[in-house]
Amino acid sequence: MLKKLESVEERYQELTRLMATPEVAQDYELVAEYAKERSDIEDMVLAYRSYKETQEELEETEALLVEAVDPEFQELAQAEVETLTARLERLEERLRRMLIPKDPRDAKDVIIEIRAGAGGDEAGLFAADLYRMYTRYAERQGWKTELLSEHPTGVGGFKEVIFGVQGKGAFSHLKFESGVHRVQRVPITESSGRIHTSTATVAVLPEVDDVEVKVNLNDLEIVAYGASGPGGQHMQKNATAIRITYKPTGMVVACESERSQTQNKTRALSILRARLYEIERQKQESELAEKRRSQVGSGERSEKIRTYNFPQNRVTDHRIGLTLHQLSTVLDGEMDGFVEALTENEQAERLEALGEAE
């Protein structure tokens, strides 16, 4: 670990030196590139320097403790050794976490797809609850959301809803939401008061640009059609909605949320690229046949990452065994408890893997 940190500090010093040279100073693009790289590692360098200073202080204090004769001075020196040792351990833990390789997708905007699973109308209503939860969470983070596609049910739910979230660190916060979500509650239509179990699947896809995922236009079948919903009659005449079929796989993406055909085409292509990127990523990690199932499952009640139990006012994340008895606030977008715990769990797993690699 210390060798890695030493090389990071050397790179930091080199970047500082390079940015001060006349040749680099005249190249604004290069200055910006070096400044960003330097900024990215600055916190780690400062923590490493603090670690080295603390280590030196500890060694000096331990030496004084060995030489000390006066009992009172020994007591003071021993207390200082304990304080410095604890600080050194905290700094070491912090540096280990800083050395964890970052997920390159973490800074990306996301596209979230929610689909009703098992449970009929109640599953559609739950999909609408999840949509509201994520949009409220995004609002609390100061992020922007954009509805891309929706297939509503007749009772106020969704068969499917797709929307984008744009904001700093959107994927890093929302990536743990992919999977099957289960709800247990008494439906409004249930006269006998029996608790029903329904599900919805969530897929969180990082947005990618055409540089990362090349799409051959010859592989696309693009059809314009009249949009439905509010303002549909006006939009019907202009056929602003777009449906794209990716011919190699038969994947279909539709977008009708924008008022122009060009905008809908752009958003539909964005969804398509995100899906293709995710398929390729999962293919590298597992067999191609499991590319979608590994993320969202089939929507069966037995598969789940999280349960929302209304009678007990609880939300349980089954991956980390965390239960919060704050169902209404979680559904209102206060998801920080789960996001932070899942992030810490991921860091712990990656730390363990890093330790094994060392």
RODO-2510 file (C-alpha; in nm, 4 decimals, decimal comma):
residues 358
     n   res          X          Y          Z
     1     m     0,0000     0,0000     0,0000
     2     l     0,2768     0,2427     0,0938
     3     k     0,4554     0,1839    -0,2383
     4     k     0,1373     0,2716    -0,4258
     5     l     0,0917     0,5853    -0,2174
     6     e     0,4528     0,6869    -0,2732
     7     s     0,4063     0,6614    -0,6508
     8     v     0,0832     0,8658    -0,6296
     9     e     0,2667     1,1394    -0,4366
    10     e     0,5477     1,1397    -0,6931
    11     r     0,2919     1,1811    -0,9718
    12     y     0,1308     1,4690    -0,7815
    13     q     0,4665     1,6446    -0,7512
    14     e     0,5406     1,5828    -1,1190
    15     l     0,2058     1,7317    -1,2225
    16     t     0,2697     2,0383    -1,0043
    17     r     0,6087     2,0848    -1,1687
    18     l     0,4732     2,0338    -1,5228
    19     m     0,1928     2,2865    -1,4743
    20     a     0,4510     2,5493    -1,3787
    21     t     0,6543     2,5061    -1,6995
    22     p     0,6055     2,7683    -1,9777
    23     e     0,5427     2,4997    -2,2416
    24     v     0,2469     2,3480    -2,0552
    25     a     0,1143     2,6831    -1,9308
    26     q     0,0502     2,7888    -2,2936
    27     d    -0,1551     2,4745    -2,3697
    28     y    -0,4914     2,5336    -2,2024
    29     e    -0,6240     2,1856    -2,2782
    30     l    -0,3152     2,0226    -2,1285
    31     v    -0,3314     2,2498    -1,8231
    32     a    -0,6949     2,1490    -1,7699
    33     e    -0,6077     1,7798    -1,8095
    34     y    -0,3189     1,7984    -1,5605
    35     a    -0,5238     2,0098    -1,3179
    36     k    -0,8031     1,7529    -1,3154
    37     e    -0,5631     1,4625    -1,2612
    38     r    -0,3900     1,6551    -0,9819
    39     s    -0,7224     1,7414    -0,8196
    40     d    -0,8348     1,3778    -0,8360
    41     i    -0,5379     1,2580    -0,6285
    42     e    -0,4899     1,5614    -0,4036
    43     d    -0,6977     1,4306    -0,1117
    44     m    -0,5070     1,1025    -0,1181
    45     v    -0,1706     1,2811    -0,1221
    46     l    -0,2667     1,5064     0,1694
    47     a    -0,3900     1,2059     0,3698
    48     y    -0,0665     1,0186     0,2915
    49     r     0,1448     1,3134     0,4061
    50     s    -0,0579     1,3321     0,7259
    51     y    -0,0005     0,9580     0,7698
    52     k     0,3777     1,0001     0,7339
    53     e     0,3848     1,2930     0,9768
    54     t     0,1844     1,0983     1,2329
    55     q     0,4135     0,7984     1,1915
    56     e     0,7189     1,0165     1,2558
    57     e     0,5559     1,1677     1,5651
    58     l     0,4741     0,8202     1,6946
    59     e     0,8316     0,6970     1,6470
    60     e     0,9721     1,0032     1,8261
    61     t     0,7260     0,9685     2,1155
    62     e     0,7997     0,5956     2,1515
    63     a     1,1714     0,6790     2,1680
    64     l     1,1048     0,9353     2,4436
    65     l     0,8969     0,6798     2,6304
    66     v     1,1881     0,4339     2,6339
    67     e     1,4258     0,6994     2,7649
    68     a     1,1838     0,8518     3,0186
    69     v     1,2575     0,8043     3,3881
    70     d     1,0023     1,0352     3,5479
    71     p     0,6740     0,8408     3,6096
    72     e     0,4549     1,1424     3,5291
    73     f     0,6357     1,2029     3,1995
    74     q     0,6066     0,8321     3,1160
    75     e     0,2322     0,8495     3,1710
    76     l     0,1989     1,1508     2,9425
    77     a     0,4162     0,9888     2,6746
    78     q     0,2155     0,6648     2,6918
    79     a    -0,1108     0,8541     2,6478
    80     e     0,0365     1,0351     2,3465
    81     v     0,1521     0,7026     2,1968
    82     e    -0,2010     0,5634     2,2257
    83     t    -0,3521     0,8759     2,0682
    84     l    -0,1060     0,8717     1,7779
    85     t    -0,1506     0,4962     1,7237
    86     a    -0,5282     0,5376     1,6980
    87     r    -0,4864     0,8288     1,4559
    88     l    -0,2439     0,6261     1,2433
    89     e    -0,4904     0,3358     1,2240
    90     r    -0,7711     0,5698     1,1137
    91     l    -0,5487     0,7253     0,8472
    92     e    -0,4401     0,3829     0,7245
    93     e    -0,8026     0,2714     0,6916
    94     r    -0,8887     0,5914     0,5078
    95     l    -0,5965     0,5460     0,2679
    96     r    -0,6947     0,1854     0,1990
    97     r    -1,0425     0,3036     0,1012
    98     m    -0,8948     0,5751    -0,1194
    99     l    -0,6886     0,3136    -0,3035
   100     i    -0,9965     0,1112    -0,3970
   101     p    -1,0244     0,1333    -0,7778
   102     k    -1,3169     0,3569    -0,8675
   103     d    -1,6002     0,2270    -1,0794
   104     p    -1,5624     0,4315    -1,4005
   105     r    -1,9424     0,4397    -1,4304
   106     d    -1,9967     0,6085    -1,0928
   107     a    -1,9925     0,9647    -1,2263
   108     k    -2,2365     0,8927    -1,5097
   109     d    -2,5984     0,9967    -1,5439
   110     v    -2,8427     0,7059    -1,5455
   111     i    -3,1471     0,5650    -1,7185
   112     i    -3,3830     0,3783    -1,4857
   113     e    -3,6334     0,1234    -1,6165
   114     i    -3,9131     0,0093    -1,3847
   115     r    -4,1472    -0,2715    -1,4894
   116     a    -4,4431    -0,4254    -1,3093
   117     g    -4,3744    -0,7898    -1,2180
   118     a    -4,5971    -1,0457    -1,0506
   119     g    -4,9184    -0,9144    -0,8938
   120     g    -5,1410    -0,7649    -1,1632
   121     d    -5,2738    -0,4115    -1,1016
   122     e    -5,1087    -0,3990    -0,7594
   123     a    -4,7673    -0,4572    -0,9229
   124     g    -4,8350    -0,1625    -1,1549
   125     l    -4,9254     0,0600    -0,8588
   126     f    -4,6050    -0,0475    -0,6834
   127     a    -4,4041     0,0397    -0,9970
   128     a    -4,5576     0,3897    -0,9733
   129     d    -4,4569     0,4073    -0,6034
   130     l    -4,0972     0,3213    -0,6943
   131     y    -4,0970     0,5799    -0,9729
   132     r    -4,2076     0,8453    -0,7259
   133     m    -3,9490     0,7277    -0,4689
   134     y    -3,6609     0,7654    -0,7140
   135     t    -3,7767     1,1007    -0,8518
   136     r    -3,8191     1,2341    -0,4968
   137     y    -3,4713     1,1046    -0,4049
   138     a    -3,3265     1,2740    -0,7131
   139     e    -3,5028     1,5960    -0,6154
   140     r    -3,3477     1,5780    -0,2669
   141     q    -3,0044     1,5390    -0,4275
   142     g    -3,0585     1,8375    -0,6532
   143     w    -3,0603     1,6185    -0,9663
   144     k    -3,2734     1,6544    -1,2772
   145     t    -3,5146     1,3816    -1,3900
   146     e    -3,6644     1,3344    -1,7338
   147     l    -3,9513     1,1012    -1,8233
   148     l    -3,8540     0,9087    -2,1372
   149     s    -4,1246     0,6490    -2,1837
   150     e    -4,4341     0,5300    -1,9965
   151     h    -4,7000     0,2614    -2,0333
   152     p    -4,9614     0,3421    -1,7672
   153     t    -5,2281     0,1079    -1,6372
   154     g    -5,5900     0,2084    -1,6002
   155     v    -5,5689     0,2320    -1,2197
   156     g    -5,2841     0,4815    -1,1821
   157     g    -4,9888     0,2457    -1,2086
   158     f    -4,7293     0,1602    -1,4714
   159     k    -4,6693    -0,1506    -1,6777
   160     e    -4,3370     0,0137    -1,7570
   161     v    -4,1790     0,3536    -1,6988
   162     i    -3,8354     0,4683    -1,8177
   163     f    -3,6748     0,7921    -1,7049
   164     g    -3,3360     0,9600    -1,6935
   165     v    -3,1554     1,1048    -1,3932
   166     q    -2,8838     1,3642    -1,4489
   167     g    -2,6624     1,4794    -1,1637
   168     k    -2,3219     1,4433    -1,0007
   169     g    -2,2656     1,0839    -0,8879
   170     a    -2,6108     0,9659    -0,9979
   171     f    -2,4962     0,6150    -1,0917
   172     s    -2,2839     0,5723    -0,7779
   173     h    -2,5925     0,6379    -0,5622
   174     l    -2,8519     0,4476    -0,7642
   175     k    -2,6629     0,1458    -0,9008
   176     f    -2,7633    -0,0729    -0,6056
   177     e    -3,1333    -0,0407    -0,6969
   178     s    -3,1132    -0,2897    -0,9832
   179     g    -3,3123    -0,6029    -0,9081
   180     v    -3,6514    -0,7235    -0,7896
   181     h    -3,8394    -0,5116    -0,5343
   182     r    -4,1229    -0,6767    -0,3415
   183     v    -4,4199    -0,5115    -0,1713
   184     q    -4,6491    -0,6649     0,0904
   185     r    -4,9700    -0,4742     0,1613
   186     v    -5,3500    -0,4824     0,1480
   187     p    -5,4606    -0,3559    -0,1953
   188     i    -5,7266    -0,0848    -0,2110
   189     t    -5,9467    -0,3255    -0,4068
   190     e    -5,9192    -0,6051    -0,1466
   191     s    -6,2382    -0,6051     0,0606
   192     s    -6,1354    -0,8907     0,2918
   193     g    -5,8194    -0,7157     0,4072
   194     r    -5,5807    -0,9890     0,2893
   195     i    -5,2148    -0,8949     0,2403
   196     h    -5,0947    -0,9352    -0,1180
   197     t    -4,7371    -0,9748    -0,2361
   198     s    -4,6399    -0,8080    -0,5637
   199     t    -4,3144    -0,7226    -0,7365
   200     a    -4,1552    -0,4764    -0,9753
   201     t    -3,8175    -0,4972    -1,1448
   202     v    -3,5713    -0,2102    -1,1611
   203     a    -3,2788    -0,1751    -1,4019
   204     v    -3,0297     0,1094    -1,3527
   205     l    -2,8217     0,1718    -1,6643
   206     p    -2,5370     0,4247    -1,6921
   207     e    -2,5807     0,6674    -1,9812
   208     v    -2,3119     0,6301    -2,2457
   209     d    -2,2254     0,8331    -2,5524
   210     d    -2,1667     0,7213    -2,9083
   211     v    -1,7907     0,7128    -2,8509
   212     e    -1,8286     0,4367    -2,5911
   213     v    -2,0917     0,2382    -2,7822
   214     k    -2,0901     0,2474    -3,1609
   215     v    -2,4303     0,1768    -3,3156
   216     n    -2,4432     0,0931    -3,6867
   217     l    -2,7359     0,2831    -3,8353
   218     n    -2,7904    -0,0039    -4,0791
   219     d    -2,8799    -0,2202    -3,7779
   220     l    -3,1657     0,0108    -3,6822
   221     e    -3,5252     0,0173    -3,7962
   222     i    -3,6659     0,3595    -3,7034
   223     v    -4,0406     0,4254    -3,7186
   224     a    -4,2216     0,7500    -3,6372
   225     y    -4,5745     0,7302    -3,5002
   226     g    -4,8338     0,9458    -3,3256
   227     a    -4,7832     0,9823    -2,9520
   228     s    -5,0539     0,9118    -2,6951
   229     g    -5,1372     1,0857    -2,3690
   230     p    -5,1733     1,4600    -2,2939
   231     g    -5,1425     1,6625    -2,6121
   232     g    -5,1663     1,3439    -2,8116
   233     q    -5,3995     1,4764    -3,0797
   234     h    -5,1591     1,7524    -3,1771
   235     m    -4,8680     1,5109    -3,1631
   236     q    -5,0621     1,2493    -3,3587
   237     k    -5,0741     1,4753    -3,6667
   238     n    -4,7007     1,5296    -3,6569
   239     a    -4,6030     1,1714    -3,5667
   240     t    -4,3384     1,2865    -3,3185
   241     a    -4,2943     0,9584    -3,1275
   242     i    -4,0080     0,7281    -3,2273
   243     r    -3,9740     0,3503    -3,2093
   244     i    -3,6305     0,2003    -3,2764
   245     t    -3,5774    -0,1723    -3,3323
   246     y    -3,2209    -0,2999    -3,3013
   247     k    -3,2305    -0,5683    -3,5710
   248     p    -2,9406    -0,7896    -3,4497
   249     t    -3,1300    -0,8718    -3,1269
   250     g    -3,4835    -0,7466    -3,1857
   251     m    -3,4544    -0,5040    -2,8928
   252     v    -3,7195    -0,2307    -2,9145
   253     v    -3,6910     0,1190    -2,7665
   254     a    -3,9686     0,3771    -2,7891
   255     c    -3,9752     0,7404    -2,6810
   256     e    -4,2627     0,9861    -2,7052
   257     s    -4,1957     1,2234    -2,4157
   258     e    -4,0465     1,5038    -2,6254
   259     r    -4,2365     1,7380    -2,8581
   260     s    -4,0132     1,6877    -3,1601
   261     q    -3,9229     1,3782    -3,3571
   262     t    -3,5527     1,4690    -3,3424
   263     q    -3,5541     1,4940    -2,9625
   264     n    -3,7375     1,1630    -2,9244
   265     k    -3,4940     0,9965    -3,1630
   266     t    -3,1981     1,1299    -2,9610
   267     r    -3,3425     1,0043    -2,6320
   268     a    -3,4366     0,6641    -2,7783
   269     l    -3,0821     0,6205    -2,9106
   270     s    -2,9501     0,7123    -2,5657
   271     i    -3,1604     0,4364    -2,4057
   272     l    -3,0502     0,1892    -2,6729
   273     r    -2,6806     0,2668    -2,6197
   274     a    -2,7195     0,2320    -2,2421
   275     r    -2,8816    -0,1092    -2,2818
   276     l    -2,6167    -0,2297    -2,5275
   277     y    -2,3399    -0,1052    -2,2965
   278     e    -2,4918    -0,2944    -2,0040
   279     i    -2,5282    -0,6127    -2,2089
   280     e    -2,1626    -0,5961    -2,3132
   281     r    -2,0512    -0,5292    -1,9561
   282     q    -2,2481    -0,8216    -1,8213
   283     k    -2,1233    -1,0459    -2,1014
   284     q    -1,7715    -0,9847    -1,9756
   285     e    -1,8751    -1,0881    -1,6246
   286     s    -2,1097    -1,3769    -1,6989
   287     e    -2,2658    -1,5785    -1,9749
   288     l    -2,4570    -1,3817    -2,2350
   289     a    -2,7741    -1,5808    -2,1666
   290     e    -2,7905    -1,4250    -1,8161
   291     k    -2,7283    -1,0660    -1,9235
   292     r    -3,0665    -0,9275    -1,8203
   293     r    -3,1667    -1,1852    -1,5630
   294     s    -2,8503    -1,1214    -1,3590
   295     q    -2,9577    -0,7618    -1,3096
   296     v    -3,3344    -0,7628    -1,2673
   297     g    -3,4366    -1,1281    -1,2445
   298     s    -3,7687    -1,2489    -1,3793
   299     g    -3,9969    -1,0655    -1,1399
   300     e    -4,1008    -1,3775    -0,9517
   301     r    -4,1942    -1,3266    -0,5866
   302     s    -3,9161    -1,5586    -0,4649
   303     e    -3,6438    -1,3332    -0,6097
   304     k    -3,5896    -1,0070    -0,4300
   305     i    -3,3329    -0,7522    -0,3221
   306     r    -3,5672    -0,5471    -0,1044
   307     t    -3,9070    -0,5873     0,0629
   308     y    -4,1486    -0,3053     0,1460
   309     n    -4,3865    -0,4361     0,4157
   310     f    -4,6748    -0,1951     0,4868
   311     p    -4,8386    -0,3739     0,7863
   312     q    -4,5053    -0,3720     0,9739
   313     n    -4,3950    -0,0289     0,8442
   314     r    -4,0590    -0,1739     0,7420
   315     v    -3,8229    -0,1848     0,4475
   316     t    -3,5654    -0,4663     0,4404
   317     d    -3,2674    -0,4916     0,2071
   318     h    -3,1935    -0,8623     0,1848
   319     r    -2,8413    -0,8243     0,0453
   320     i    -2,7032    -0,6626     0,3612
   321     g    -2,9732    -0,7595     0,6114
   322     l    -3,0657    -0,3992     0,6886
   323     t    -3,4200    -0,3205     0,8074
   324     l    -3,5570     0,0299     0,8602
   325     h    -3,8988     0,0865     1,0161
   326     q    -3,9500     0,4023     0,8107
   327     l    -4,1459     0,2810     0,5113
   328     s    -4,3321     0,6045     0,4364
   329     t    -4,0202     0,8203     0,4525
   330     v    -3,8223     0,5775     0,2349
   331     l    -4,0984     0,5788    -0,0273
   332     d    -4,0910     0,9583    -0,0075
   333     g    -3,7316     0,9504    -0,1301
   334     e    -3,5352     0,9397     0,1964
   335     m    -3,3156     0,6509     0,0814
   336     d    -2,9838     0,7647     0,2302
   337     g    -2,9805     0,4892     0,4958
   338     f    -2,9806     0,2171     0,2312
   339     v    -2,7546     0,3992    -0,0158
   340     e    -2,4856     0,4625     0,2472
   341     a    -2,5009     0,1087     0,3908
   342     l    -2,4809    -0,0524     0,0460
   343     t    -2,1900     0,1760    -0,0498
   344     e    -2,0015     0,0823     0,2679
   345     n    -2,0693    -0,2858     0,2017
   346     e    -1,9330    -0,2553    -0,1529
   347     q    -1,6221    -0,0760    -0,0248
   348     a    -1,5643    -0,3456     0,2373
   349     e    -1,5885    -0,6183    -0,0278
   350     r    -1,3501    -0,4344    -0,2580
   351     l    -1,1105    -0,3706     0,0306
   352     e    -1,1103    -0,7416     0,1075
   353     a    -1,0417    -0,8209    -0,2581
   354     l    -0,7623    -0,5607    -0,2597
   355     g    -0,6086    -0,7202     0,0496
   356     e    -0,6181    -1,0651    -0,1086
   357     a    -0,4525    -0,9272    -0,4222
   358     e    -0,1718    -0,7820    -0,2116
***
